[in-house]
């Protein structure tokens, strides 16, 4: 008879004060989809499973460690992205000091990329590379029944003093074989207001596809999901209907690389939602070349209120280096379509890419203003591990262990991080502040958000103070 295990899944926090400084208050926790799906699979196996989200609980290392170890778990599974690695290390050290004998398993993008280092340096007993659900399930079977770890595809582990990398696991070819995320294991009241513009509502993530067919130089999605796998529209609506009925949630946010995957898919999804008359609202991020006015209008009739678009940069030469395969003109076409449908627009822009100059960054700022997006985010270009951008900056052997804090587009600490070929990190941060000030310190933008209620008054006042102090005062200091 198979033994059952006590499995605790952990979503470690990032140090937002270190990473984002004054902007930390604007970061809301998002329900951790990957470990909620993993928990559902583990529960179907018959094991006991619980989820602990430090990002949402905001617990100290000591307090969170005590919570995680209640019930004496056999397995501790951490979902690890690079910005959260310092916190993960603190938690693992704290857990071991408490004398826990639980096996530690690391997964997600950072663990997939640095699996051998994590095993060799003894931060983990096991690392799951790539998609986690089936590999983790096989690992639990081995632990519960004294099985052979070498049979678990996608697993990295230690055999005495030797690091072993089992063969990669093929990607799941039918996402509908997986159970819905185990949202009942989380206190959903911790996730009010995320993603953007939810204005205090509980928001649940939805994933209609995994992976991405594009290979932008700043993205590492292909390290976990090699192929682009899409669920049928009706299946996605089934999940939304279930979550609406089961949890009473009316607000959803798509976490795909881009959704819808095509205009045709978007129209089919809108038709299915309309047929079922579900009283829901949702937001999404998508590409400028995968939309048109007809699709936006169809989606707004069934609840779409906000669309996030990656415009990136205003200089066509810099844009071409990103391998994003979009044009400046497509950006304008997408914005006109969104405005015609009455959708609130969030534009993502990047500053500090290779080859950038002060003039190209100012061109991006003018681009954002000319597009007339409702909300603009000016992210600092960060070479994340596993990306082509990272390879260009640090080479094939780049080791991020001394740079974890900087894996955020809003890092504002004192450590000198990546700089473009001509601009220092200090100069880039100053231009980022100036971009925010120039975009938001315009009466038409302030009035627009007051009229539409898309940003709360308290957040607007707090943001204004930060912008004035960092942007205006910073400009004065830079001239002195």
N, C-alpha and C positions, 0 to 999 in steps of 0.2 A: 504494500500500500504506500502511496506517495506521501512523504512528509510535507507538512505545511510550514511556511516561513512567515515571519513578521517582517514586512518590507516597508521602510519609511523613505519616501521620495522627497527630495529637498530642492527648493528653488532659492539659491543664495542671493543675497542682495549685493548690489554694487554700492560703493561709497559715493553717493550722489553729491555730498558736500565737497568731497575731494575732486570729483570729476566735473561737476557743473557749477560749483560755487553758488552764486545768488540765484541761478536759474533752477536749482534743485526743487523748489516748491512747485514748479510747473510739471513735474514728472509724476504721473499717476500710475499705480500698479495695474498691470494687465493680467488677467487670469492665465497661468502658465499652461498653454495648450499641450505642449509635448509631454509633460509629466502627467497631465490629466488623462491623456490618451493611454499612456503607459500604465497608469493605475488601473484603468478599465480592463486592459489585457491581463494584468496580474490578478485582478479580482476574479476574472473568468477562469483562471487557472486553479482557483481555490485557496490562494494565499491571502493573508491578512495584509491590507495595505492602507497607508495613511499619507497625506500630503502636508508638507510644511513649507510655507512661503514667507521667507524672511523679508522679501521686498515689501510685501503687504503688511506684515506684522510689525516691521520696524524694530524688532527686538535686538538687543545687544548680543554679542557673541555668546556671553555667558548664559543669558536667559534663553536664547534660542537653542543652545546646546542642551540645556535641561529639558526643553520641550521635545526636542528630537529624540532624546534617549528614553523618554517615558515609555514603558512597555518592553524595554530591553530588545530592540530590533535585532534581527539576524543580518539584515542587509540594509545599507544606507546608499541610496542612489542619488547622485547630484547631477543636475542639468547645468552645464558650465559653458558660459560665453566668456570671452577674454576679459571684459571689464570686471567680471565677478570673480576672477581667479584669486585675487588677494583675500577676499572675504571667504572664499572656499577653503583656502589654505588655513586661515584662522580657525574656521569651524572644524576642520579635520584635526588640527593640533589640539583644539579644545576637547573634541570627542575622545581622542586617544588619551589625553591626560586624565579623563574621567574613568579610564580603564575599560572602555567598551571593546568588545571582541567582534563587533559587527564588521562584516566584509564591506569595504567601500568600493562603490562602482561609480565611475564618472562617464558622462555621455555628453552629446551635443557637439557643436562645431569646434570649440577649443580642444576638447578631449580627442576628437577625431583627428585633428591636425597634429597634436603633440602627444599622441598615445604612448610612444616609446619613452619619452622623457618622463611622463607622469608615472609610468610603471617603474622605470629605473630609479627615479628619485623617491619612490615609495609614497607618492601622494595617493595612489590608488592600488587596490588589489586587482581590479579588473577595469578595463576601459571598453566601452561599446562604441565602435566606429560606425558612422553613417546612421541610418534609421535604427531606432532603438527597440521598437516593440517586440519583434520576433526574436531578436538576439537576446534581449533581456529575459524573455520567457524561457528560452533554451538554457540560459545561464542558471536561472532559478531551478530548473529541472535537475541540472547537474549538481548544484549545491544541495538540494533537498535529498537527492538519491545517490550521492557520492559518484556522480557520473564523470565522464572524460571531458575535461574542458577543451581539449584539442578538437572536439567535434562541433563546437559552437562557432558558426560562421560570423565574421565581423567582430570577434573578440580579441583583445590584446590582454595578456596576463603574464604572471611570473611563474616559471617552473624552476623552483629553487632559486638560483641566482641568474637565470637566463630569462630575458624578455621574449615572449613568444607572440607572434602576430599570425593569428589564424587567417585563412583566406577570407576575402571580402564576401559579404552577404549580398545576393541579388536584391535589387530594390523591389518593394512590394508592388505587384502589378495590378492590384485591384484595391484601391483605398477603402472601398465599401466593405471589405472583409473585416476591417477593424471596428470595434465597438465605439460608440459615441464617448467623448471624454467624460470622465467621472467627476462632473462638476459638483455633485453632492458631497464630495469629500472636502470641499472648500467653503469657507464662509463668504458667500458672494457679496455680502455687504461691504467687504473690503475693496471691491472693485467698482465703486461708483465713480463715474466721471471719466472713464477711459474706454475707448480711445478719445481723441480730440472731439470737443463740442458735445459730449453726451450730457453735460450740464446736470450732473448729480444722479443720473440713472445708472443702474447696474447694466454693464455691457458684457456680452459673451462673445468670444471670438468664433469665427467660422472659417474653415479651410476647405475651399473647393478644389484646390490643386496643390501639388507639392513640386518643388523644384522650379526651374526657369530655363527656357530654351536659349536665353541670351547669356553672354559671358562678359558682362561689364567688368572693367578692371578693378573696381572697388568692392566687388561682391564675392562671397565665398559659399553661396548656396550650393554650388555643385560639389562641394566637399562632402556634404551630407546626402544630397539628393542628386544623383547623376542624371536622371531622366525627368522629363516634365510629364507628370501624371495628373490627369484631369478626371474629376468625378462628374457623372451626368447631372444636369440641372435639377431634375426631379429628386435625385438623391440628396442634394444639398438642401432643397426645400423641405424634404422629409426631416432632416436634422433640425432645421430652424423651427419647424412645427412642433417637433418633440420638445425642444428646449423651451419654447414659448409655453407649451402645455405643462411641462414638468416643473419648471422653475418660475413661471410667471414673468419671464423676461421679455421685454418688447424691443430692446435695443441690441443690435449686433454689429460687429465690425469684422470685415474680411481681412485675414492675415496672409493672404497669398502674396507672392511676388508681384502679381498684378491680377486684378479681377474686375470685370470678366476677362476671360482668356481671348475672346474675340467679340466682334459686334454680334455675330450670329448667336453665340452662347448667351450674351447679355439679353438679347431679345427673347430667347427661349426661357431663360430664367425669369424674366419679368412676366412672361405669359403664364408660367407655372405659379408664380406667387399670386398673380391676379386671379387665377382660377380658384385658388384656395382661400382667397380673401383674408389673408393673415394680417392682423393689425400691428405691423412691426415697422421699425425704422432701421436703417443701416448706413454705414459708411464704408468706403473702400479706397484702396490705392490702385492705380492702374497706369498704363503707358499712354503717351499721347498719340501713338499710332494704332491703338486698339479701340478707339472710341469714335462715335459720331453723334450728331444732334438727335437723330431718331432714337438711338439706343439710350442716351441720357434721358430723354423725355419719357421713354417707356419705363425706365428704372425709377424715375422720380414719382411716377404714379403709384408705385408699389412700395415706396418708403425710402428711397435713396435721398439723403440730405447733404452728404459731404463727400467730395471726391478729392483724393490726394494725388498729385501729379509730379513726377520727377522731371522738372525742366532742366535742372543741373546748372548749366552755365549759359551766359549770353554771347560768348565768343564762339563762332562756328569751328574755328581751328582747334580750340581746347575741347569742344564737344566731340569732335571726331576722334580724339585720342582715347576717349572713354570706351570705345567699342560698344556704345549703347544702340547704335543703328537708329538714330532719330535725327531730325533736322530742326532748326530754329522755326521754320515755317510750320511744321507739324505742331509745334508748341502753341503757336497762335491759333491754328485751326481748332485744336482741342479746347482751348480756352473759350473761343467763340461758341463752340457747341455746348460747353458746360453753362455758360452764361445764358444762352438761349433757353436752356432747360431750367434755369433758376437754381442750380446746384451751388452750394457753398464750396469754394475752392481753396485748397491748401497747396501751395507750391513749395517744393523742395529744391533748394539751391545749394551749390557747393562752392567753397572758395579755398584756394591754396593747392590746387592740383598741379602736377608737374608742368612746367612751362608758364605758370601764371605770373602775371605782373600786376602792379597796382592798377594799371589801366584796364586789364581784362577783368579784374574783380569789380571795378567800378562799372564796367559794361554789364556785368551780371546784375548789379544793383539796379541799374537803369532798366534792364530787361524785366526784372521782377515788378518794378513800378509800371512799366509799359503794358505788361500782361494784365495788370490790375487784378491779381489774385486777391482773395479776401484775407488770407493768412499766408505769410511767407516765413519759411524756416531757412536760415542761412547756416548750413552745417560746415564745420571745418573739415577739410579733406583728411581722412585718417586712413593710413595703410593697415587695414586689419589683417591678422594672420590668415593665410590661406588664399589671399587675393593676389592677382597679378600686380596690383599697385604695391603691395607689401614686398613682393619679389623685386620690383624695380627699385624700391627705396633701400631695402636691407639685404638683398641678395637671397640666394636659395637657402643659406644657412642661418637666416635671421632668427634670433632667439628673443622672445618678448619678455622674458622674466623680469627685467628691470623697467619695463615700460607699460605695465598693465594699466596704470592710472590714466594713461593718455588715450586709451581705446574708447574715446567718446568725442563726438563732434563739438562738444561744448566744454572740453577740458579747459580749466582756467587756473591750474596750479602753476608752480614755479619751475617744474621740470621742463627743460628744453626738449621739445619733441620733434616730430617731423617738420621740416620746412620745405617749401618748394625751392627750386633752384635759385631763385632770386630774392625771396622774401623770408625773413625770420619768423619764428613762431610768434614772437611778441608783435610784430607788424601785422601778421595775419589775424591775431586776436583783436587788434585795434580796428582793422578793417571789418571784422565781423560785427563789432559793436556799432561801427558807423553804418553798416548795412541795416541793422535793426532800427537804429534811430531814424535814418532817412526814410525807411519804408513806413514805420508806424507813427512817426511824428507828423502826420499829415491830417488836417481836419477831416477830409473826406473819409479816411479809414477809421478814425475815431468815431465819427458820426455813424458810419455804416454798422459798426459793431454795437453801438448803443441802440440803434434802431432795430437791428435784427436779433440782438441778445445772444450773439454767438460767442462772446467772451464775457465772463462775469465781471461785475463792476470791481470787485476786490482784486481779481487777477489783473484787470486793466490798470488799476491804480498802482499795484505792485510792480507791474511790468514797466509802467511809465517812469517810476522812480529809478528802477535799475537802468533803463535806457538813458535817462538824463544823466545819471551819475557816471555810468561807464562810458557812454558815447560822447556826450558833450564835454564833461570834465576831462575825459581821457584825451580828447582832441586838443584841449588847451594844454595839458601836460606835455603831449608829444611835440607841441610847437615851442615849448619853453626851453 
